[in-house]
Amino acid sequence: MVRANSWRGAVVLLFLLAVLRIPVWAQEQPKHDERPGADEATQPADAAAIDRRLSQVVSVDVDKMTLTSLAEFISKHGIDAYLDVRPLEEAGLSGDTPLRKWKLDEVTLRSVLGLVLDEVDLQAVISHGKLRITTVDVASQELSTRIYPVADLVRRIGEGGIQADDYDSLMELIVTTIRPQTWHEVGGPGTLVPFQGTVVVSQTGQEHEEIAWLLAALREVRAQQLAGAMPQPVWSESPAELSVRRAFAEKSQIVTDFDLSELPLNEAVTKMAERFGVQIVLDVRALEEAGMGADTPVTVNLRQVTLPVALAMLLHPYDLTYRLHNEVVLITTIDVASQMLSVGVYPVADLVQFGDLKVGGGKQDFDALIDVIKRTVKPDTWNSVGGPATIEPHYGTSSLAIDQQQDVHDEIGLLLAAMRQTRVPLAPPEQAAANEAPIEELGNVAHDDEFVSRTHQLAKSHDPQVVVKQIRDQDPFSWSQSDVEMRTSGTRLFLRNTRAAHQRALILMRGMRAVVPQPGGMLSGQGGMGGGMGGGMGGMGATPQQ
């Protein structure tokens, strides 16, 4: 646990002010985001100027790019960029090292650097008013210090209306969510010290960016809850990444046919990008390491599908998937994608607050909610059992910060929506009933891969065809297999799939209020149905074309 230490913080801050000459009250910096309360941290003016220039939107179409020509391209946009020659030579690289052809339209310079340098294990570092391209090892030791105002995020109103500053919750959230292996507490170089309404952070430039985005997301979540808005996760990302995420969501509403026959993967991806109006890029390095090439022939025949379903059906047979990364839709391997996590901040005041809703105040029970999420949504991915994902509460904004894979975020969103439909508001412990009703079983974690058959009664207000389409769109992999079934007869829906797939389908239907609750608190039609329902059901086979 990170502990607040005002005396140590005062000494560190005074030292920084003397050495760096940073007046915390006078440094005016650009906002990292246009969201409410976006964080502003002190940093040298030259570094802030480079940050602004890296947000320039550019297009790149280069047949032959080397590290030298990349630095020249960046320099043409008002940033003094150069190569860190000695570390590059030690890594077997030089200015003549060729980079693969890139064609990127309307992305920021920051995205160009991220995509190009990732392939050669290099990173950009801002120091002394210049941008230096160096190795990841060198960049990980290039720390700078910034001071973040956080008074609004650490103030808590406890029981009895007593106010107190809770730095521990915020600091634990930062070191757990933002590159956990880079902090001093676990042997890394980064440090974080509280002092009078601020936190003083020594970290690399990349970590500083992520901290700023996280603080901005926390502030937006708090504003969302105070305004009584519909609870929605807020993504801890740059403004450009957020814009791409919104555009992807809009394009995902398009429904179209998609036919490809023996077409090279790169051409198929280009056609899909043109059809849906999004920018799709191949992670060539990851594909090559998996023994695939951009010219691998692919075939797909789809009818009336959305963009996520089309991508899933195209890529899944080749153990590929996609992620929104560096402002593009990146096609990569499942193994690589499993390590590409994104941070979502979830407003949960209504799920953790006892009695009257007080965002950031009163008594809050996060433990029960966290336990439900970790036990029911991809249990083997969380850091408590050796996985990469983390989940951490923030009491000051009554929210959860979750660092997870994007598809897992989707499941968490569905789970929270279903819980909001069925929960009973929390009562103070002394008022809780001694004998609570058992929680409805959503699946046996130990047997998630077991195939079972279940029948659901759909609400008359919902079109069964629409419900079926929603289930497939949410989970295209599971419902494209040969052994599964999905049939309807009037308002009855018959499903045969794994327990995990049933759980996701049920959470979705509950969130839509599309399924009629069964008496006794159990899942409708559990067990015993086998495949004998097929004869009397309508022709709703689970083929992807339907």
N, C-alpha and C positions, 0 to 999 in steps of 0.2 A: 504494500500500500504506500502511495506517495504521501508524505507528510508535509504540511505547511510549516515553514520556519521563518518567521518575520525577520529575526535578527540576521540570519544568513542571507535572506533575500535583500535586506537593506545594504549589507556589505557588497554583495554582488552588483546590485544596481548602481551604487555610488561608484564602484570601480569601472563599470561600463560607461557611465556618463562621463567620467574623467578621461578614459582612454579613447572612447569613440566619439565623444562630444555630441551626443544625441539628446537634444532637448525634447522630452516626451510631450511637452505641452505645445510645442511650436511646429513640429514636423507635420506638414500637410501632405498626405499621400493619396493616390488614386484608390478608389474602392475596388475590391476584388470582385464585386458582384453588385448587381442592381437590386438585390433582394433586400427586404427590410433589415436594417441594422447590420449590413455587411461589415465585416471586421476591417479595421485599419491598423496595421502594425507599423511601428517605426522602423525605417531602414534607410541607408544612405541614399541621397537623391539620385546618384548615378545608377544605382541598382534599380530604383523605382522607374527611372526613365527606360532602362532596358526591358523591364517587365512590361511597360506599356507598348514598346515597339514589338515585342514578341506576340502581342495580341493583334498585330496587323494581319488582315486576311489576304492570302496570296494564292496563286495557282502555280504548280510546278509540272513541267513536262520536259524532262531531260533524258536524252538517249544514253549519254555516257557521263555519269557523275562520279567524281572522286571526292575524297575528303577535302582536298584543297578547293575544288569547285563548290563544294557545299559551304565552306567558310566564306568564299567569295560571294555566293548567293545571299547569305545572311548579311554580309557587310553592305551589299547594295541597298539594304533596307534600313540603313542608319544605325547598325549595330557593329561595333568594332569587334570582329570575330577572328580568332586565330587558332592554330593547332598547337597542342602541348606536345612538342616533338619528342622529347626524351621518353616519357611514359608510353607514347604510341610506339616508338621503336622497340622498347622492351616487350611490348605486346605483339611484336611482329607486324606492325602497321606503319604506314607512311602516308604522305600527302597524295601519293599516286594510287593508294588502295582504292580499287573500283567499288562503287556501290551499284546496286541493281537499279534498273530503270524505274523511275517513279512518275506517275501521272496523278496528281492530286489537284482537285478543283475546290477553290473557296474554302481553304482551311487556314488556320493561323500558323505563323512561323513556329510557334511552340509545338504545334502538332507535327510539322515537317521535321523538326529536330528529333522529336520523340520517336516517330516512325522510322526514320533513316538510321539514327544512331543505335536504336535497340538491336538492329540486325548485326551490328559489329561490336556489341558490348561496350559502347562508348556513351558518354554523358556530357552535357553542357553545364559549365559552371560560370556564374557571374561573380567577378571580383575586380575591384579597382577600375570600374567603369568599362570593363571589357567582357566579352563572352569567350571562354576558353573551352575547346573541345578536348576532352581528356578521357582517361580510362575510368571505369566504374570504381575501381579500388581507390584511385586518387580522389575522385569526386566525393566518395564517402567520408573522407577526412577533411574536406573543405567546408568548415563550419562558419556560419555567420550568426550574429545575435540580433534578435528582434524583440520588441516589447509589445505585448498585446493587451489592450484594455479589455478587462473581463468583469468589471464590477457588476454589470447587469446579469452575468451568467453564474456568479457565485453566490449571490444573495438569496437566502432561503428564509421563508416564514414558517417557523416550526409550530408545534402545538402550543396553544395559548397565545398565538400571535407574536411570539418572540422572534426577532430577526437575527440572523447570524450569517457570516460569510463561510461558505463551504467550498474551499479550494480543492479539498481532497477529491471530491466527486468529479470535478472538471479535469483535474490533472490525471487522475486514474483513467478517465475516458480518453484523453489524448494519447497517453503512452501505451494504452491497450489497443487503440484503433489505428493510430498513425505509425506504421513501420515499427512494430513492437520490438524487433531485434536491434534497433538502432539506439536505444536509450541506455543511459548510464546504469540504471537499476539492473540491467541484464548484461552488462559488459560492453555496451556500445558507447559511442562518443557523445551522444546528445544529452543535454541537461535542460531541466525545466524548474524554475524557482518562482514562487509567488511573492508579490510585494504590493501592498496597498492598492488593491483594485486592478492589478496587472499581473501577467505572468511573463517572466523573462526567459526566453527560449534560445538556446544555442543548438543549431541544427543545420543540415545542408539546405540548399535552396529548394530542392524538391519537397522535402518534409515541411518547410515553411509554407509552401503553396498549399499543401494538403491541410495543414493546421488552419490556415485562413479560411479555406472553403468549409471545413468542419464547423468553425465558430459561426460562420454566416448561416449554415444550415440550422444550427441550434437556435439561432435568433429567429429564423423564419418559422420554425416549428412552434416556438413559443408564441409568436404573433398570430399564427394560424389558430392555435387553441384559444387564445384570449379573444379572438374575433368570433369564436363559435363556428368556424368553418368546418366543412367535412374533413375528417382526419385523412391526410395523405402523406406518404413519405416524401422527404425532401432529400435530394441527392447532394452529397458532398463532392462537388465537381466544379470545374471552371465554368464561367459563363458560356464559353464556346461549346463545351461538352454538354451543358444543359440544353443549349439550343439544338444540338444534334439529337439529343434524346427526345425532345419535344417533336422534332420533325419526323423522327422514326416512328413515334407513336401515331402521328397523323397519317403517315404513309401506310401504316399497318391496318388502316381502315379500308384500304383498297382491296377489292376482291376481283380476281381475274383468273383466266386460264394460263397455263404455262407448259409448253411442250418443247423438249429438247431431245435430240437423238444423236448419240455418239459425237458429242461436241466437246472439245477440250475444256477443261474446268475454267481456265481463265476467260474463254469466250462465253461460256455459260454464265459466269458471274457478271461479265459485262452486259449481257442481254438482260439479266435480272435487274441490274442497277438501272438500266435504261427504262425497263418496264415500270419499275416502282418509283423512279426518281430519287434514288439514294446513292451514296458513294460507297462502293464495296471494294475492299482491298484484300489481296491474298497475303497471308503470312508465309512467304516463300521459304524462309529459313526453317520454320516449324514443319512445313510440309515435306521439305527435303530430308529433314532428320527422321521423319516417319516413313521415308521411302516413296514419297509421292512427288509428282511434278505438276507444274501448272498446266501441262498438256495432257494430264490424265483424262481419258474420255469419260463423259458422264451422260446418262440418259434419265429423263424424268418426264412423266406425263400426268399433269395435275389439272383438275377442274375446280374452278371457283374457290381459290385459296387466297389467304392473306399473305403478306410478306413474311411474317415469322414462320408460318406453316410451310411456305415454299422453300425458305432457306433450310428448315429442318429436314424436309423430305429430300432435298437435293444433297445435303451434306452427310446425313446420318449413315447411309450405307458405307461411307468411306471413313468413318470414325472422325469426322470433322464437325465443327460447330462454329458459332459466330459470337462475337462480343462487340459492344460499342466501346471503342478504344481509340484514344487520340483523334477524336472527331470523325471517325469513319466506322463503317461496319467491317470489322476485321475477321476474315475467315482463317481459322487456325485449328489445331488438333484439340481433341477433347482433353488430353493430358495438360497441354499448355493452358487451355481455357480454365481448367479447374484451379489454377493458381492466380487467375486474373480476377481479383475481388474488387467490389465497389462498395462504398460506404453509403448506406441509407439511414437517415435519421427519422424515426417513426414517432409521431405524437401518440402517447398512450395514457394521458391523464385520466380519461374516462375508464380505463381498464385497471389502473393501479391505485386510484385515489379512494380513500375511505370517506364516506359521507358526502358533503357538499363539495363540488368540484373547485379546487384551488390549484391552478397551474403553478407548479414549483413550490407548493406549500402544503402544510398539513401532513398527515400520515400517508405514506405511499408504500405499497407492497409490490416491489418489482420482482422479488424472488419467484413468486408463483407463476407470473407471466413468462419469465425467462425459462423456467423449468418446462412449461408446456411447449414453448417454441423449440427448445433444444431436444426434447424427447420425441416430438412428432414431425419435425421438418428436418430431413436429412441428418439423423442423429450422429452419424460417423464423420461429419464434416467440421464439428466444433472443436475449438482448441482444448477444451476440457478433456477430450478423448484423443488428442493428438492431431486433429485436423487443423486447417489454416484459418478457419472462420472465427470471428469474435462477436460477442454481444455484450454491451456495457450500458448500464443505466446512467442517466443524468437527472438528478433530482431537481436541479434548478429550473429545468424546462419540461419536466415530466415526460421524458422521451427516452427511447432506446436508440443507441447508435450501433448498427449492425454492419459488419464487414463480411460480405458473403458473395458467392457467385450470383450472377444476375438471375438465372432460372430459379435459384433458391429464394431470392428476394420475391419473385413472383408468387411462390408458394406461401411465404410468410404473409404477404399482403392478403391473399385469399383466406388464410387462417384467421387473421385479425378481423377481417370483414365478417366472417362467420361467427366469431366470438361476440362481436358487437350485436349480432342479431339474436343471439340465444342466451347471453349472460344475464345474471342477476347482479345489480350494482353491489359493490362491496359495502358491508356494514362493519362498524368497529368490532374488534374481536370479541368484546364482552357481550355484543348483541347477536353474534353469529349463532345459528342453531346448532345444537349439540350433534344432531344426526342429519348431515347434509345428504342430498340425493346423490347417488353415484354419478360420476362423470361418464358421459356416453363414450363407449369405445369407438375409436376411429381407426383401429388397426393394430395389429400386434407387431411391434417393432422387430421382434426376433424372427418373424416370418413374413417380412415385407414382400418377398419374392414368390410366396405361395399363391397359386391361382385359386380364386373363389368366384362364385356366381351370386349375384344379388339382384333383387328387383325393387324398384322405387316407384312410388305413386307420385306423379307430377301434379303440380297445381294446375287447375283448369285455365288459369290466366296465362299460362306459358305454352307456347308452341313447341311440341316435342322436337320438331326438326331444328329449331333454334337452339334448344338445350343441347342436343347432340352435337351440333356444330361448335358450340362454345366449349364443350368437353374436349373435342378433338383439337381445336385451336390451342387450348391451354396445354395439352399434353400430347403433341403429335407423335412423339416417339412410341409411347406406350400403346396408342390405339392404331398403330400401323402394322403391328405384328400379326403373324398368321394365326396364332392360337387364341386371339381375343374375339369377343363378340359384343355387339352393341345393337339392340333391337328395340323397337317400340310397338305397342299395340294399344291404340287409343291414348290414354294418359298413363299407361304403364311403361316403364323403361327397364329393360333387362340388360345387365352388364356382366361380362365375364372378363376378368383381368387379375393382375396381382393385387394383393392387399394395399400396397402403396398407391397404385393407380386408382383403386376404389376410394381411398382416403382423399386424394386430390380432387376427384370428381365430386365427392360428397361435399367437401368444403366449398367448391365452386357453386354447386347447386344451392347450398344454404345461403351463400352470399347473394345469389340471385333471387332467393325466396321461391325457388322453382320446385322444391321437393316438399311433400306433405309429411310432417313429423309423424312417426309411428308411436303407438302407445307403449309405455314401459321403458322409453328412453333408449331403445336399441336400434341398430341399423335395420332398415326395412329389408325383409327377405333374406336374412343372413343364413348362409349355408344351405346344404341339402337340395339345391335346385339343379346342380349339374348342368348339362347341356340340353335337357329335355324340354326346354321352353321354346326351342326353335320352331316347331311346327306351326304354332298358332300366332307367331309374331310377324309383324310387317317386315318388308325387305330393307332393313337398315344395316346392311353389312358394314364392316369397319374398314373398307378399302379407302385409300386416300383420295380417290377421285370424287367421292360423294360429298 
